[in-house]
């Protein structure tokens, strides 16, 4: 699954509500709303509008852009695992003993929404 930043246009398009709901900007907005009463002594969170969402969308776009441009900074290191199999294309190979999987650079994919 690729990272999806979200956008003001996406947030305002009711035909794409599920895409907005799956975006990083919406996750940031939800966290903001969740934390608001704690930081603001129980006050209700402000109503969301384009101006409020601007910060969430900008942060999400920056994070997605940075991660997709620097995916090689992340390395996935799989420890030795005994008795397992690998599926490659249509074939499967098995291993009765553990072996080390060399660290592999991560590939991070994402979409910066318009």
N, C-alpha and C positions, 0 to 999 in steps of 0.2 A: 504494500500500500504506500502510495506516495504522500508526502506532506502536502497539505493544501492550505494556503495562507488565508483565503477569504478576502472580501473586498466590500466597499460600501455598496456598489452595484449589486453584488450577490446578496447582501443583507436585505436590500430593498426589493428583491424580485421574488414574489410569493411562489412563482412556479419553480424556484430553485431552493426552496426552504431546506430540503434535506442536505443540499450541498453546503449551505451556510451552517447548518447544525454540525456538520462534520469538519468544519474549518478550524484552524488554529485561532483565528481572530474571535470566533464565537466561544471557544474554550477560555480564552483570556477574558472576554466579556463576562462569562459565567463566573469565573473566579473573582473578578472585580465586584460583581453583585453579591456574591457570597461573603466576601470579606468586608464589604462596606459597613454593615451594622456593627461589626466588631471594632473597626477603626473609628467609627463615627458615633459611638455611644448609643447604639440601638436605633439610630435614625434610618428611615427608609432609603433605599438606594435611589438615585435619580433615574428618571425615565430615560431609556436609551433613544438616541437620535443620531443623525449623521455626525454631528460634532463630537458627541461622546464616543462614537465608534471609531473615529479617526485615529485615536491613539492606539486602540487595540489592533486595527488593521495595519497601521504603520509598523508596529512592533512585530506582528506576525509575518508581514512581508520581509522585514529585515532578517528575522530569524530563519525563515525558509531559504532566503537567498544565501545567507551565510553558510547554513548547513549543506545546501546542495553544492556550493562552491568549494567546500572544505571537508567533504566526506572522508577523504583519505586520512584526516586527523583522528578518526575513530578506527580502532582495531578490534576485531572480534576474535577473542582467544577462546577456543573450545578445549576444555581439558580432556585428558585421556578418559575414554569411556569403554568399559569392558562389554563384550557381547552385544554388538549393535550391527545395524546394516545401513548401507548407503543406497539410495535410489538415484540412478543417473539415467536420464532419458527413459528408456523403456526397460532397462536392466536393473537388477538389484544384486549387490554384493554383500556378503556377510563377513563378520569378523568375530572369531571366537575369543580373541584377546584384545586387550586395550592397546591403543596406539595414539600417539599425539597428533593432533590437528594443528598445523602451523597457524600462527596468527594471520588473519586475512584483513586487508583494508575493507572498510564498510563502503557500500554504495548507498548514498542517500538521494532519493528522487523527490521532487516536489514541483508544485505548480504555484506560480505567483499570479493570482487572479486579477483580471482587469476590472 
